[in-house]
Amino acid sequence: MKTEQKLRFLIAINPASGGTDKSDWKTDIDTFFENSPHTVDFLELDGKTDDKRLKAYIKDKNPSRVVAVGGDG
C-alpha cells in the first residue's frame, strides 16, 4: 500500500492585488484541504515587508510548497 506524503503548504495571499476581495480564497483553500493529510498555513502580504516576512516564515516553518494567491497577472 502506498503511503501519501504529508506536505506543509504556505499560501501567500496578496489581498490588495487586482482590486478584488480575496477573503473567500482562504475559506475555499481550507475547504479543499479539509480531509487532506496536508498542513496549510497562510501569510497575508502587505506589500511593504513581504520579502522579509516571507523569508523568515520559510526559514522558520520550512514549508514543502509555497503558493502565491492573488496578483495582477
Predicted model as a PDB file, atoms N, CA, C, CB and O in Angstrom, pLDDT in the B-factor column:
MODEL        1                                                                  
ATOM      1  N   MET A   1       0.846  -1.180   0.000  1.00 54.00           N  
ATOM      2  CA  MET A   1       0.000   0.000   0.000  1.00 54.00           C  
ATOM      3  C   MET A   1       0.892   1.245   0.000  1.00 54.00           C  
ATOM      4  CB  MET A   1      -0.963  -0.003   1.227  1.00 54.00           C  
ATOM      5  O   MET A   1       1.856   1.328   0.761  1.00 54.00           O  
ATOM      6  N   LYS A   2       0.563   2.198  -0.852  1.00 61.00           N  
ATOM      7  CA  LYS A   2       1.329   3.434  -0.971  1.00 61.00           C  
ATOM      8  C   LYS A   2       0.873   4.425   0.096  1.00 61.00           C  
ATOM      9  CB  LYS A   2       1.173   4.045  -2.386  1.00 61.00           C  
ATOM     10  O   LYS A   2      -0.323   4.670   0.251  1.00 61.00           O  
ATOM     11  N   THR A   3       1.828   4.995   0.830  1.00 64.00           N  
ATOM     12  CA  THR A   3       1.520   5.989   1.848  1.00 64.00           C  
ATOM     13  C   THR A   3       1.629   7.378   1.235  1.00 64.00           C  
ATOM     14  CB  THR A   3       2.467   5.849   3.070  1.00 64.00           C  
ATOM     15  O   THR A   3       2.624   7.704   0.587  1.00 64.00           O  
ATOM     16  N   GLU A   4       0.601   8.193   1.441  1.00 70.00           N  
ATOM     17  CA  GLU A   4       0.591   9.543   0.895  1.00 70.00           C  
ATOM     18  C   GLU A   4       1.520  10.427   1.720  1.00 70.00           C  
ATOM     19  CB  GLU A   4      -0.847  10.124   0.875  1.00 70.00           C  
ATOM     20  O   GLU A   4       1.467  10.425   2.950  1.00 70.00           O  
ATOM     21  N   GLN A   5       2.367  11.177   1.029  1.00 86.00           N  
ATOM     22  CA  GLN A   5       3.292  12.081   1.694  1.00 86.00           C  
ATOM     23  C   GLN A   5       2.529  13.278   2.268  1.00 86.00           C  
ATOM     24  CB  GLN A   5       4.393  12.553   0.712  1.00 86.00           C  
ATOM     25  O   GLN A   5       1.709  13.890   1.583  1.00 86.00           O  
ATOM     26  N   LYS A   6       2.807  13.600   3.523  1.00 94.00           N  
ATOM     27  CA  LYS A   6       2.182  14.767   4.147  1.00 94.00           C  
ATOM     28  C   LYS A   6       3.036  15.987   3.834  1.00 94.00           C  
ATOM     29  CB  LYS A   6       2.021  14.573   5.696  1.00 94.00           C  
ATOM     30  O   LYS A   6       4.230  16.026   4.134  1.00 94.00           O  
ATOM     31  N   LEU A   7       2.406  16.970   3.229  1.00 96.00           N  
ATOM     32  CA  LEU A   7       3.098  18.192   2.847  1.00 96.00           C  
ATOM     33  C   LEU A   7       2.624  19.361   3.693  1.00 96.00           C  
ATOM     34  CB  LEU A   7       2.885  18.489   1.361  1.00 96.00           C  
ATOM     35  O   LEU A   7       1.500  19.375   4.195  1.00 96.00           O  
ATOM     36  N   ARG A   8       3.507  20.343   3.840  1.00 96.00           N  
ATOM     37  CA  ARG A   8       3.149  21.593   4.509  1.00 96.00           C  
ATOM     38  C   ARG A   8       3.146  22.689   3.443  1.00 96.00           C  
ATOM     39  CB  ARG A   8       4.150  21.934   5.693  1.00 96.00           C  
ATOM     40  O   ARG A   8       4.172  22.979   2.828  1.00 96.00           O  
ATOM     41  N   PHE A   9       1.981  23.288   3.237  1.00 97.00           N  
ATOM     42  CA  PHE A   9       1.823  24.342   2.241  1.00 97.00           C  
ATOM     43  C   PHE A   9       1.804  25.704   2.918  1.00 97.00           C  
ATOM     44  CB  PHE A   9       0.537  24.131   1.423  1.00 97.00           C  
ATOM     45  O   PHE A   9       1.157  25.882   3.950  1.00 97.00           O  
ATOM     46  N   LEU A  10       2.506  26.652   2.344  1.00 96.00           N  
ATOM     47  CA  LEU A  10       2.392  28.048   2.734  1.00 96.00           C  
ATOM     48  C   LEU A  10       1.654  28.743   1.603  1.00 96.00           C  
ATOM     49  CB  LEU A  10       3.803  28.709   3.013  1.00 96.00           C  
ATOM     50  O   LEU A  10       2.116  28.755   0.463  1.00 96.00           O  
ATOM     51  N   ILE A  11       0.509  29.319   1.925  1.00 94.00           N  
ATOM     52  CA  ILE A  11      -0.279  30.063   0.953  1.00 94.00           C  
ATOM     53  C   ILE A  11      -0.061  31.548   1.239  1.00 94.00           C  
ATOM     54  CB  ILE A  11      -1.808  29.675   1.023  1.00 94.00           C  
ATOM     55  O   ILE A  11      -0.514  32.056   2.265  1.00 94.00           O  
ATOM     56  N   ALA A  12       0.623  32.235   0.345  1.00 92.00           N  
ATOM     57  CA  ALA A  12       0.868  33.667   0.483  1.00 92.00           C  
ATOM     58  C   ALA A  12      -0.220  34.402  -0.283  1.00 92.00           C  
ATOM     59  CB  ALA A  12       2.294  34.061  -0.038  1.00 92.00           C  
ATOM     60  O   ALA A  12      -0.328  34.274  -1.503  1.00 92.00           O  
ATOM     61  N   ILE A  13      -1.020  35.165   0.434  1.00 88.00           N  
ATOM     62  CA  ILE A  13      -2.162  35.851  -0.174  1.00 88.00           C  
ATOM     63  C   ILE A  13      -1.875  37.344  -0.283  1.00 88.00           C  
ATOM     64  CB  ILE A  13      -3.451  35.606   0.647  1.00 88.00           C  
ATOM     65  O   ILE A  13      -1.499  37.996   0.691  1.00 88.00           O  
ATOM     66  N   ASN A  14      -2.063  37.869  -1.491  1.00 83.00           N  
ATOM     67  CA  ASN A  14      -1.916  39.294  -1.736  1.00 83.00           C  
ATOM     68  C   ASN A  14      -3.321  39.897  -1.807  1.00 83.00           C  
ATOM     69  CB  ASN A  14      -1.100  39.572  -3.055  1.00 83.00           C  
ATOM     70  O   ASN A  14      -3.952  39.859  -2.864  1.00 83.00           O  
ATOM     71  N   PRO A  15      -3.820  40.454  -0.695  1.00 76.00           N  
ATOM     72  CA  PRO A  15      -5.195  40.936  -0.663  1.00 76.00           C  
ATOM     73  C   PRO A  15      -5.440  42.206  -1.474  1.00 76.00           C  
ATOM     74  CB  PRO A  15      -5.592  41.177   0.743  1.00 76.00           C  
ATOM     75  O   PRO A  15      -6.584  42.507  -1.814  1.00 76.00           O  
ATOM     76  N   ALA A  16      -4.389  42.948  -1.786  1.00 68.00           N  
ATOM     77  CA  ALA A  16      -4.566  44.224  -2.477  1.00 68.00           C  
ATOM     78  C   ALA A  16      -4.486  44.108  -3.991  1.00 68.00           C  
ATOM     79  CB  ALA A  16      -3.537  45.201  -2.003  1.00 68.00           C  
ATOM     80  O   ALA A  16      -4.842  45.052  -4.697  1.00 68.00           O  
ATOM     81  N   SER A  17      -4.038  42.998  -4.496  1.00 62.00           N  
ATOM     82  CA  SER A  17      -3.824  42.887  -5.937  1.00 62.00           C  
ATOM     83  C   SER A  17      -5.129  42.798  -6.703  1.00 62.00           C  
ATOM     84  CB  SER A  17      -2.970  41.680  -6.246  1.00 62.00           C  
ATOM     85  O   SER A  17      -6.091  42.175  -6.253  1.00 62.00           O  
ATOM     86  N   GLY A  18      -5.147  43.415  -7.841  1.00 61.00           N  
ATOM     87  CA  GLY A  18      -6.288  43.300  -8.736  1.00 61.00           C  
ATOM     88  C   GLY A  18      -7.545  44.004  -8.282  1.00 61.00           C  
ATOM     89  O   GLY A  18      -8.534  44.015  -9.015  1.00 61.00           O  
ATOM     90  N   GLY A  19      -7.544  44.593  -7.097  1.00 60.00           N  
ATOM     91  CA  GLY A  19      -8.695  45.342  -6.614  1.00 60.00           C  
ATOM     92  C   GLY A  19      -9.905  44.492  -6.282  1.00 60.00           C  
ATOM     93  O   GLY A  19     -11.009  45.024  -6.160  1.00 60.00           O  
ATOM     94  N   THR A  20      -9.731  43.181  -6.130  1.00 59.00           N  
ATOM     95  CA  THR A  20     -10.862  42.328  -5.775  1.00 59.00           C  
ATOM     96  C   THR A  20     -10.628  41.687  -4.418  1.00 59.00           C  
ATOM     97  CB  THR A  20     -11.090  41.248  -6.846  1.00 59.00           C  
ATOM     98  O   THR A  20      -9.487  41.450  -4.022  1.00 59.00           O  
ATOM     99  N   ASP A  21     -11.687  41.414  -3.725  1.00 59.00           N  
ATOM    100  CA  ASP A  21     -11.644  40.824  -2.393  1.00 59.00           C  
ATOM    101  C   ASP A  21     -11.117  39.394  -2.462  1.00 59.00           C  
ATOM    102  CB  ASP A  21     -13.038  40.851  -1.744  1.00 59.00           C  
ATOM    103  O   ASP A  21     -11.562  38.607  -3.297  1.00 59.00           O  
ATOM    104  N   LYS A  22     -10.169  39.056  -1.587  1.00 54.00           N  
ATOM    105  CA  LYS A  22      -9.579  37.713  -1.568  1.00 54.00           C  
ATOM    106  C   LYS A  22     -10.030  36.915  -0.344  1.00 54.00           C  
ATOM    107  CB  LYS A  22      -8.051  37.806  -1.591  1.00 54.00           C  
ATOM    108  O   LYS A  22      -9.498  35.834  -0.089  1.00 54.00           O  
ATOM    109  N   SER A  23     -11.004  37.429   0.419  1.00 62.00           N  
ATOM    110  CA  SER A  23     -11.388  36.778   1.672  1.00 62.00           C  
ATOM    111  C   SER A  23     -11.931  35.370   1.461  1.00 62.00           C  
ATOM    112  CB  SER A  23     -12.419  37.613   2.389  1.00 62.00           C  
ATOM    113  O   SER A  23     -11.757  34.519   2.334  1.00 62.00           O  
ATOM    114  N   ASP A  24     -12.579  35.096   0.341  1.00 78.00           N  
ATOM    115  CA  ASP A  24     -13.106  33.756   0.086  1.00 78.00           C  
ATOM    116  C   ASP A  24     -12.013  32.753  -0.263  1.00 78.00           C  
ATOM    117  CB  ASP A  24     -14.118  33.807  -1.033  1.00 78.00           C  
ATOM    118  O   ASP A  24     -12.226  31.547  -0.139  1.00 78.00           O  
ATOM    119  N   TRP A  25     -10.860  33.222  -0.692  1.00 84.00           N  
ATOM    120  CA  TRP A  25      -9.776  32.319  -1.062  1.00 84.00           C  
ATOM    121  C   TRP A  25      -9.371  31.457   0.121  1.00 84.00           C  
ATOM    122  CB  TRP A  25      -8.571  33.107  -1.582  1.00 84.00           C  
ATOM    123  O   TRP A  25      -9.211  30.245  -0.022  1.00 84.00           O  
ATOM    124  N   LYS A  26      -9.202  32.067   1.288  1.00 88.00           N  
ATOM    125  CA  LYS A  26      -8.786  31.317   2.470  1.00 88.00           C  
ATOM    126  C   LYS A  26      -9.824  30.253   2.810  1.00 88.00           C  
ATOM    127  CB  LYS A  26      -8.572  32.264   3.670  1.00 88.00           C  
ATOM    128  O   LYS A  26      -9.467  29.107   3.085  1.00 88.00           O  
ATOM    129  N   THR A  27     -11.087  30.614   2.794  1.00 91.00           N  
ATOM    130  CA  THR A  27     -12.165  29.665   3.079  1.00 91.00           C  
ATOM    131  C   THR A  27     -12.165  28.532   2.068  1.00 91.00           C  
ATOM    132  CB  THR A  27     -13.525  30.374   3.074  1.00 91.00           C  
ATOM    133  O   THR A  27     -12.278  27.365   2.442  1.00 91.00           O  
ATOM    134  N   ASP A  28     -12.039  28.864   0.803  1.00 91.00           N  
ATOM    135  CA  ASP A  28     -12.033  27.847  -0.248  1.00 91.00           C  
ATOM    136  C   ASP A  28     -10.828  26.915  -0.123  1.00 91.00           C  
ATOM    137  CB  ASP A  28     -12.036  28.512  -1.622  1.00 91.00           C  
ATOM    138  O   ASP A  28     -10.955  25.705  -0.311  1.00 91.00           O  
ATOM    139  N   ILE A  29      -9.678  27.468   0.189  1.00 93.00           N  
ATOM    140  CA  ILE A  29      -8.464  26.652   0.342  1.00 93.00           C  
ATOM    141  C   ILE A  29      -8.595  25.746   1.565  1.00 93.00           C  
ATOM    142  CB  ILE A  29      -7.202  27.555   0.469  1.00 93.00           C  
ATOM    143  O   ILE A  29      -8.258  24.564   1.499  1.00 93.00           O  
ATOM    144  N   ASP A  30      -9.082  26.293   2.682  1.00 93.00           N  
ATOM    145  CA  ASP A  30      -9.318  25.474   3.876  1.00 93.00           C  
ATOM    146  C   ASP A  30     -10.267  24.317   3.559  1.00 93.00           C  
ATOM    147  CB  ASP A  30      -9.896  26.337   5.019  1.00 93.00           C  
ATOM    148  O   ASP A  30     -10.030  23.181   3.971  1.00 93.00           O  
ATOM    149  N   THR A  31     -11.329  24.609   2.835  1.00 94.00           N  
ATOM    150  CA  THR A  31     -12.307  23.581   2.469  1.00 94.00           C  
ATOM    151  C   THR A  31     -11.657  22.512   1.581  1.00 94.00           C  
ATOM    152  CB  THR A  31     -13.517  24.221   1.741  1.00 94.00           C  
ATOM    153  O   THR A  31     -11.902  21.321   1.770  1.00 94.00           O  
ATOM    154  N   PHE A  32     -10.845  22.925   0.631  1.00 94.00           N  
ATOM    155  CA  PHE A  32     -10.179  21.989  -0.267  1.00 94.00           C  
ATOM    156  C   PHE A  32      -9.295  21.008   0.507  1.00 94.00           C  
ATOM    157  CB  PHE A  32      -9.342  22.751  -1.296  1.00 94.00           C  
ATOM    158  O   PHE A  32      -9.265  19.819   0.190  1.00 94.00           O  
ATOM    159  N   PHE A  33      -8.580  21.498   1.515  1.00 95.00           N  
ATOM    160  CA  PHE A  33      -7.645  20.672   2.278  1.00 95.00           C  
ATOM    161  C   PHE A  33      -8.271  20.029   3.515  1.00 95.00           C  
ATOM    162  CB  PHE A  33      -6.466  21.503   2.695  1.00 95.00           C  
ATOM    163  O   PHE A  33      -7.578  19.353   4.274  1.00 95.00           O  
ATOM    164  N   GLU A  34      -9.555  20.229   3.724  1.00 94.00           N  
ATOM    165  CA  GLU A  34     -10.244  19.784   4.939  1.00 94.00           C  
ATOM    166  C   GLU A  34     -10.020  18.301   5.264  1.00 94.00           C  
ATOM    167  CB  GLU A  34     -11.723  20.044   4.798  1.00 94.00           C  
ATOM    168  O   GLU A  34      -9.742  17.965   6.415  1.00 94.00           O  
ATOM    169  N   ASN A  35     -10.132  17.438   4.302  1.00 93.00           N  
ATOM    170  CA  ASN A  35      -9.969  16.000   4.530  1.00 93.00           C  
ATOM    171  C   ASN A  35      -8.636  15.490   3.991  1.00 93.00           C  
ATOM    172  CB  ASN A  35     -11.117  15.230   3.882  1.00 93.00           C  
ATOM    173  O   ASN A  35      -8.510  14.337   3.578  1.00 93.00           O  
ATOM    174  N   SER A  36      -7.673  16.356   4.005  1.00 94.00           N  
ATOM    175  CA  SER A  36      -6.357  16.049   3.463  1.00 94.00           C  
ATOM    176  C   SER A  36      -5.368  15.821   4.611  1.00 94.00           C  
ATOM    177  CB  SER A  36      -5.867  17.190   2.533  1.00 94.00           C  
ATOM    178  O   SER A  36      -5.551  16.369   5.698  1.00 94.00           O  
ATOM    179  N   PRO A  37      -4.341  15.032   4.384  1.00 95.00           N  
ATOM    180  CA  PRO A  37      -3.317  14.849   5.416  1.00 95.00           C  
ATOM    181  C   PRO A  37      -2.350  16.028   5.490  1.00 95.00           C  
ATOM    182  CB  PRO A  37      -2.542  13.570   5.154  1.00 95.00           C  
ATOM    183  O   PRO A  37      -1.496  16.078   6.375  1.00 95.00           O  
ATOM    184  N   HIS A  38      -2.481  16.965   4.572  1.00 96.00           N  
ATOM    185  CA  HIS A  38      -1.540  18.073   4.462  1.00 96.00           C  
ATOM    186  C   HIS A  38      -1.865  19.207   5.439  1.00 96.00           C  
ATOM    187  CB  HIS A  38      -1.533  18.604   3.039  1.00 96.00           C  
ATOM    188  O   HIS A  38      -2.999  19.360   5.895  1.00 96.00           O  
ATOM    189  N   THR A  39      -0.838  19.987   5.739  1.00 94.00           N  
ATOM    190  CA  THR A  39      -0.969  21.163   6.593  1.00 94.00           C  
ATOM    191  C   THR A  39      -0.952  22.404   5.704  1.00 94.00           C  
ATOM    192  CB  THR A  39       0.172  21.220   7.665  1.00 94.00           C  
ATOM    193  O   THR A  39      -0.166  22.497   4.762  1.00 94.00           O  
ATOM    194  N   VAL A  40      -1.831  23.355   6.019  1.00 96.00           N  
ATOM    195  CA  VAL A  40      -1.897  24.594   5.252  1.00 96.00           C  
ATOM    196  C   VAL A  40      -1.767  25.775   6.198  1.00 96.00           C  
ATOM    197  CB  VAL A  40      -3.216  24.681   4.445  1.00 96.00           C  
ATOM    198  O   VAL A  40      -2.505  25.883   7.178  1.00 96.00           O  
ATOM    199  N   ASP A  41      -0.823  26.661   5.898  1.00 95.00           N  
ATOM    200  CA  ASP A  41      -0.632  27.898   6.649  1.00 95.00           C  
ATOM    201  C   ASP A  41      -0.807  29.064   5.685  1.00 95.00           C  
ATOM    202  CB  ASP A  41       0.775  27.939   7.341  1.00 95.00           C  
ATOM    203  O   ASP A  41      -0.547  28.942   4.488  1.00 95.00           O  
ATOM    204  N   PHE A  42      -1.249  30.186   6.219  1.00 94.00           N  
ATOM    205  CA  PHE A  42      -1.486  31.371   5.397  1.00 94.00           C  
ATOM    206  C   PHE A  42      -0.606  32.527   5.853  1.00 94.00           C  
ATOM    207  CB  PHE A  42      -2.965  31.779   5.452  1.00 94.00           C  
ATOM    208  O   PHE A  42      -0.371  32.705   7.049  1.00 94.00           O  
ATOM    209  N   LEU A  43      -0.130  33.296   4.911  1.00 93.00           N  
ATOM    210  CA  LEU A  43       0.600  34.520   5.183  1.00 93.00           C  
ATOM    211  C   LEU A  43      -0.020  35.597   4.314  1.00 93.00           C  
ATOM    212  CB  LEU A  43       2.142  34.362   4.907  1.00 93.00           C  
ATOM    213  O   LEU A  43       0.058  35.533   3.087  1.00 93.00           O  
ATOM    214  N   GLU A  44      -0.634  36.586   4.945  1.00 90.00           N  
ATOM    215  CA  GLU A  44      -1.239  37.686   4.192  1.00 90.00           C  
ATOM    216  C   GLU A  44      -0.176  38.750   3.957  1.00 90.00           C  
ATOM    217  CB  GLU A  44      -2.473  38.285   4.948  1.00 90.00           C  
ATOM    218  O   GLU A  44       0.415  39.281   4.897  1.00 90.00           O  
ATOM    219  N   LEU A  45       0.048  39.043   2.700  1.00 88.00           N  
ATOM    220  CA  LEU A  45       1.062  40.006   2.309  1.00 88.00           C  
ATOM    221  C   LEU A  45       0.560  41.434   2.520  1.00 88.00           C  
ATOM    222  CB  LEU A  45       1.466  39.790   0.848  1.00 88.00           C  
ATOM    223  O   LEU A  45      -0.639  41.702   2.456  1.00 88.00           O  
ATOM    224  N   ASP A  46       1.510  42.349   2.773  1.00 86.00           N  
ATOM    225  CA  ASP A  46       1.126  43.741   2.997  1.00 86.00           C  
ATOM    226  C   ASP A  46       1.733  44.690   1.967  1.00 86.00           C  
ATOM    227  CB  ASP A  46       1.539  44.170   4.386  1.00 86.00           C  
ATOM    228  O   ASP A  46       1.431  45.884   1.966  1.00 86.00           O  
ATOM    229  N   GLY A  47       2.586  44.161   1.092  1.00 84.00           N  
ATOM    230  CA  GLY A  47       3.191  44.999   0.056  1.00 84.00           C  
ATOM    231  C   GLY A  47       4.345  45.845   0.535  1.00 84.00           C  
ATOM    232  O   GLY A  47       4.927  46.592  -0.251  1.00 84.00           O  
ATOM    233  N   LYS A  48       4.696  45.748   1.819  1.00 90.00           N  
ATOM    234  CA  LYS A  48       5.764  46.576   2.371  1.00 90.00           C  
ATOM    235  C   LYS A  48       6.912  45.741   2.933  1.00 90.00           C  
ATOM    236  CB  LYS A  48       5.211  47.477   3.455  1.00 90.00           C  
ATOM    237  O   LYS A  48       8.081  46.050   2.704  1.00 90.00           O  
ATOM    238  N   THR A  49       6.579  44.697   3.660  1.00 92.00           N  
ATOM    239  CA  THR A  49       7.599  43.882   4.322  1.00 92.00           C  
ATOM    240  C   THR A  49       7.552  42.427   3.859  1.00 92.00           C  
ATOM    241  CB  THR A  49       7.422  43.948   5.836  1.00 92.00           C  
ATOM    242  O   THR A  49       8.057  41.531   4.536  1.00 92.00           O  
ATOM    243  N   ASP A  50       6.945  42.210   2.706  1.00 91.00           N  
ATOM    244  CA  ASP A  50       6.722  40.842   2.226  1.00 91.00           C  
ATOM    245  C   ASP A  50       8.006  40.032   2.094  1.00 91.00           C  
ATOM    246  CB  ASP A  50       6.022  40.879   0.896  1.00 91.00           C  
ATOM    247  O   ASP A  50       8.052  38.870   2.499  1.00 91.00           O  
ATOM    248  N   ASP A  51       9.044  40.634   1.531  1.00 91.00           N  
ATOM    249  CA  ASP A  51      10.278  39.881   1.304  1.00 91.00           C  
ATOM    250  C   ASP A  51      10.872  39.378   2.614  1.00 91.00           C  
ATOM    251  CB  ASP A  51      11.299  40.745   0.568  1.00 91.00           C  
ATOM    252  O   ASP A  51      11.274  38.217   2.699  1.00 91.00           O  
ATOM    253  N   LYS A  52      10.935  40.219   3.622  1.00 95.00           N  
ATOM    254  CA  LYS A  52      11.496  39.817   4.923  1.00 95.00           C  
ATOM    255  C   LYS A  52      10.600  38.810   5.629  1.00 95.00           C  
ATOM    256  CB  LYS A  52      11.701  41.044   5.818  1.00 95.00           C  
ATOM    257  O   LYS A  52      11.088  37.812   6.161  1.00 95.00           O  
ATOM    258  N   ARG A  53       9.304  39.059   5.640  1.00 94.00           N  
ATOM    259  CA  ARG A  53       8.374  38.160   6.330  1.00 94.00           C  
ATOM    260  C   ARG A  53       8.316  36.800   5.668  1.00 94.00           C  
ATOM    261  CB  ARG A  53       6.982  38.768   6.373  1.00 94.00           C  
ATOM    262  O   ARG A  53       8.278  35.776   6.349  1.00 94.00           O  
ATOM    263  N   LEU A  54       8.310  36.781   4.341  1.00 94.00           N  
ATOM    264  CA  LEU A  54       8.248  35.519   3.613  1.00 94.00           C  
ATOM    265  C   LEU A  54       9.515  34.690   3.850  1.00 94.00           C  
ATOM    266  CB  LEU A  54       8.055  35.778   2.110  1.00 94.00           C  
ATOM    267  O   LEU A  54       9.434  33.491   4.117  1.00 94.00           O  
ATOM    268  N   LYS A  55      10.664  35.322   3.753  1.00 95.00           N  
ATOM    269  CA  LYS A  55      11.933  34.623   4.004  1.00 95.00           C  
ATOM    270  C   LYS A  55      11.993  34.082   5.429  1.00 95.00           C  
ATOM    271  CB  LYS A  55      13.122  35.562   3.752  1.00 95.00           C  
ATOM    272  O   LYS A  55      12.424  32.949   5.642  1.00 95.00           O  
ATOM    273  N   ALA A  56      11.568  34.877   6.401  1.00 96.00           N  
ATOM    274  CA  ALA A  56      11.586  34.445   7.803  1.00 96.00           C  
ATOM    275  C   ALA A  56      10.633  33.278   8.031  1.00 96.00           C  
ATOM    276  CB  ALA A  56      11.215  35.612   8.728  1.00 96.00           C  
ATOM    277  O   ALA A  56      10.960  32.335   8.752  1.00 96.00           O  
ATOM    278  N   TYR A  57       9.467  33.342   7.424  1.00 94.00           N  
ATOM    279  CA  TYR A  57       8.493  32.260   7.578  1.00 94.00           C  
ATOM    280  C   TYR A  57       9.035  30.965   6.994  1.00 94.00           C  
ATOM    281  CB  TYR A  57       7.164  32.629   6.905  1.00 94.00           C  
ATOM    282  O   TYR A  57       8.947  29.910   7.621  1.00 94.00           O  
ATOM    283  N   ILE A  58       9.587  31.045   5.807  1.00 95.00           N  
ATOM    284  CA  ILE A  58      10.125  29.855   5.150  1.00 95.00           C  
ATOM    285  C   ILE A  58      11.269  29.264   5.973  1.00 95.00           C  
ATOM    286  CB  ILE A  58      10.609  30.194   3.723  1.00 95.00           C  
ATOM    287  O   ILE A  58      11.355  28.046   6.132  1.00 95.00           O  
ATOM    288  N   LYS A  59      12.128  30.104   6.485  1.00 96.00           N  
ATOM    289  CA  LYS A  59      13.245  29.621   7.302  1.00 96.00           C  
ATOM    290  C   LYS A  59      12.742  28.958   8.583  1.00 96.00           C  
ATOM    291  CB  LYS A  59      14.197  30.778   7.647  1.00 96.00           C  
ATOM    292  O   LYS A  59      13.263  27.918   8.987  1.00 96.00           O  
ATOM    293  N   ASP A  60      11.741  29.547   9.218  1.00 95.00           N  
ATOM    294  CA  ASP A  60      11.212  29.048  10.489  1.00 95.00           C  
ATOM    295  C   ASP A  60      10.369  27.786  10.332  1.00 95.00           C  
ATOM    296  CB  ASP A  60      10.388  30.119  11.152  1.00 95.00           C  
ATOM    297  O   ASP A  60      10.542  26.832  11.091  1.00 95.00           O  
ATOM    298  N   LYS A  61       9.463  27.767   9.363  1.00 93.00           N  
ATOM    299  CA  LYS A  61       8.484  26.683   9.233  1.00 93.00           C  
ATOM    300  C   LYS A  61       8.854  25.628   8.190  1.00 93.00           C  
ATOM    301  CB  LYS A  61       7.149  27.260   8.887  1.00 93.00           C  
ATOM    302  O   LYS A  61       8.325  24.517   8.219  1.00 93.00           O  
ATOM    303  N   ASN A  62       9.761  25.969   7.267  1.00 96.00           N  
ATOM    304  CA  ASN A  62      10.221  25.037   6.247  1.00 96.00           C  
ATOM    305  C   ASN A  62       9.074  24.353   5.495  1.00 96.00           C  
ATOM    306  CB  ASN A  62      11.101  23.993   6.880  1.00 96.00           C  
ATOM    307  O   ASN A  62       8.968  23.126   5.521  1.00 96.00           O  
ATOM    308  N   PRO A  63       8.213  25.133   4.825  1.00 97.00           N  
ATOM    309  CA  PRO A  63       7.100  24.514   4.094  1.00 97.00           C  
ATOM    310  C   PRO A  63       7.602  23.678   2.917  1.00 97.00           C  
ATOM    311  CB  PRO A  63       6.128  25.592   3.592  1.00 97.00           C  
ATOM    312  O   PRO A  63       8.658  23.952   2.348  1.00 97.00           O  
ATOM    313  N   SER A  64       6.825  22.656   2.567  1.00 97.00           N  
ATOM    314  CA  SER A  64       7.145  21.810   1.416  1.00 97.00           C  
ATOM    315  C   SER A  64       6.881  22.544   0.109  1.00 97.00           C  
ATOM    316  CB  SER A  64       6.333  20.513   1.463  1.00 97.00           C  
ATOM    317  O   SER A  64       7.591  22.359  -0.879  1.00 97.00           O  
ATOM    318  N   ARG A  65       5.848  23.379   0.123  1.00 96.00           N  
ATOM    319  CA  ARG A  65       5.437  24.124  -1.070  1.00 96.00           C  
ATOM    320  C   ARG A  65       5.024  25.543  -0.667  1.00 96.00           C  
ATOM    321  CB  ARG A  65       4.267  23.396  -1.806  1.00 96.00           C  
ATOM    322  O   ARG A  65       4.459  25.745   0.408  1.00 96.00           O  
ATOM    323  N   VAL A  66       5.305  26.518  -1.526  1.00 95.00           N  
ATOM    324  CA  VAL A  66       4.853  27.890  -1.344  1.00 95.00           C  
ATOM    325  C   VAL A  66       3.974  28.228  -2.541  1.00 95.00           C  
ATOM    326  CB  VAL A  66       6.065  28.895  -1.209  1.00 95.00           C  
ATOM    327  O   VAL A  66       4.376  28.055  -3.692  1.00 95.00           O  
ATOM    328  N   VAL A  67       2.762  28.714  -2.253  1.00 94.00           N  
ATOM    329  CA  VAL A  67       1.783  29.016  -3.298  1.00 94.00           C  
ATOM    330  C   VAL A  67       1.385  30.484  -3.168  1.00 94.00           C  
ATOM    331  CB  VAL A  67       0.526  28.079  -3.194  1.00 94.00           C  
ATOM    332  O   VAL A  67       1.031  30.937  -2.080  1.00 94.00           O  
ATOM    333  N   ALA A  68       1.442  31.223  -4.263  1.00 90.00           N  
ATOM    334  CA  ALA A  68       1.024  32.621  -4.263  1.00 90.00           C  
ATOM    335  C   ALA A  68      -0.423  32.720  -4.755  1.00 90.00           C  
ATOM    336  CB  ALA A  68       1.971  33.482  -5.152  1.00 90.00           C  
ATOM    337  O   ALA A  68      -0.795  32.119  -5.763  1.00 90.00           O  
ATOM    338  N   VAL A  69      -1.219  33.485  -4.025  1.00 87.00           N  
ATOM    339  CA  VAL A  69      -2.621  33.702  -4.388  1.00 87.00           C  
ATOM    340  C   VAL A  69      -2.824  35.188  -4.572  1.00 87.00           C  
ATOM    341  CB  VAL A  69      -3.597  33.130  -3.307  1.00 87.00           C  
ATOM    342  O   VAL A  69      -2.427  35.992  -3.730  1.00 87.00           O  
ATOM    343  N   GLY A  70      -3.442  35.544  -5.672  1.00 79.00           N  
ATOM    344  CA  GLY A  70      -3.638  36.949  -5.987  1.00 79.00           C  
ATOM    345  C   GLY A  70      -2.593  37.343  -7.015  1.00 79.00           C  
ATOM    346  O   GLY A  70      -1.848  36.493  -7.504  1.00 79.00           O  
ATOM    347  N   GLY A  71      -2.534  38.566  -7.330  1.00 68.00           N  
ATOM    348  CA  GLY A  71      -1.593  39.046  -8.330  1.00 68.00           C  
ATOM    349  C   GLY A  71      -2.356  39.703  -9.469  1.00 68.00           C  
ATOM    350  O   GLY A  71      -3.525  39.411  -9.722  1.00 68.00           O  
ATOM    351  N   ASP A  72      -1.679  40.564 -10.118  1.00 60.00           N  
ATOM    352  CA  ASP A  72      -2.315  41.334 -11.185  1.00 60.00           C  
ATOM    353  C   ASP A  72      -2.071  40.733 -12.570  1.00 60.00           C  
ATOM    354  CB  ASP A  72      -1.812  42.762 -11.157  1.00 60.00           C  
ATOM    355  O   ASP A  72      -2.336  41.375 -13.587  1.00 60.00           O  
ATOM    356  N   GLY A  73      -1.581  39.534 -12.603  1.00 50.00           N  
ATOM    357  CA  GLY A  73      -1.412  38.873 -13.890  1.00 50.00           C  
ATOM    358  C   GLY A  73      -0.003  38.568 -14.175  1.00 50.00           C  
ATOM    359  O   GLY A  73       0.306  38.007 -15.226  1.00 50.00           O  
TER     360      GLY A  73                                                      
ENDMDL                                                                          
END                                                                             
